[in-house]
Amino acid sequence: MKLVDANVLLYAVNRDAPHHASARDWLDEALSGGARVAFCWVVLLAFLRLSTNERIFDQPLSASDAIAQAEDWLAQPAAVVVEPTARHLGVVQQLLAPLKTGGNLVNDAHLAALAVEHRCTVVSYDTDFLSFDGVKLETPTI
């Protein structure tokens, strides 16, 4: 199963993004394939927050368009929403402890912990995921 990071979703809808084609193509292919594509709420909410922000995008999506896009992804047969398990905080701690930091890596550690708990590969353009032991990273390419 593949767990999608927010940057893949943002690049997939932003035609001006440097990785637009690879993100869009990867997401379209993954959602139409037989393997599961995992989403989590923190990533979907990050997509909504960032894609509708006029300080980030020259042409931001409206809130209703961003929500409709997220609903479309979730409606695909391959899509599943993953949730933290009861051991989630412990997994986050195990991932962060060797790095001796938290801060900006906390959200990445949360996503990485979900990947560990649900046996997913993280799909992202963010190489910070390589810092977490036992977490597999896939970067969409053309």
Rosetta blueprint (number, residue, H / E / L):
1 M L
2 K E
3 L E
4 V E
5 D L
6 A H
7 N H
8 V H
9 L H
10 L H
11 Y H
12 A H
13 V H
14 N L
15 R L
16 D L
17 A L
18 P L
19 H L
20 H H
21 A H
22 S H
23 A H
24 R H
25 D H
26 W H
27 L H
28 D H
29 E H
30 A H
31 L H
32 S H
33 G L
34 G L
35 A L
36 R L
37 V E
38 A E
39 F E
40 C L
41 W H
42 V H
43 V H
44 L H
45 L H
46 A H
47 F H
48 L H
49 R H
50 L H
51 S H
52 T L
53 N L
54 E L
55 R L
56 I L
57 F L
58 D L
59 Q L
60 P L
61 L L
62 S L
63 A H
64 S H
65 D H
66 A H
67 I H
68 A H
69 Q H
70 A H
71 E H
72 D H
73 W H
74 L H
75 A H
76 Q L
77 P L
78 A L
79 A E
80 V E
81 V E
82 V L
83 E L
84 P L
85 T L
86 A L
87 R L
88 H H
89 L H
90 G H
91 V H
92 V H
93 Q H
94 Q H
95 L H
96 L H
97 A H
98 P H
99 L H
100 K L
101 T L
102 G L
103 G H
104 N H
105 L H
106 V H
107 N H
108 D H
109 A H
110 H H
111 L H
112 A H
113 A H
114 L H
115 A H
116 V H
117 E H
118 H H
119 R L
120 C L
121 T E
122 V E
123 V E
124 S L
125 Y L
126 D L
127 T H
128 D H
129 F H
130 L H
131 S H
132 F L
133 D L
134 G L
135 V L
136 K L
137 L E
138 E E
139 T L
140 P L
141 T L
142 I L
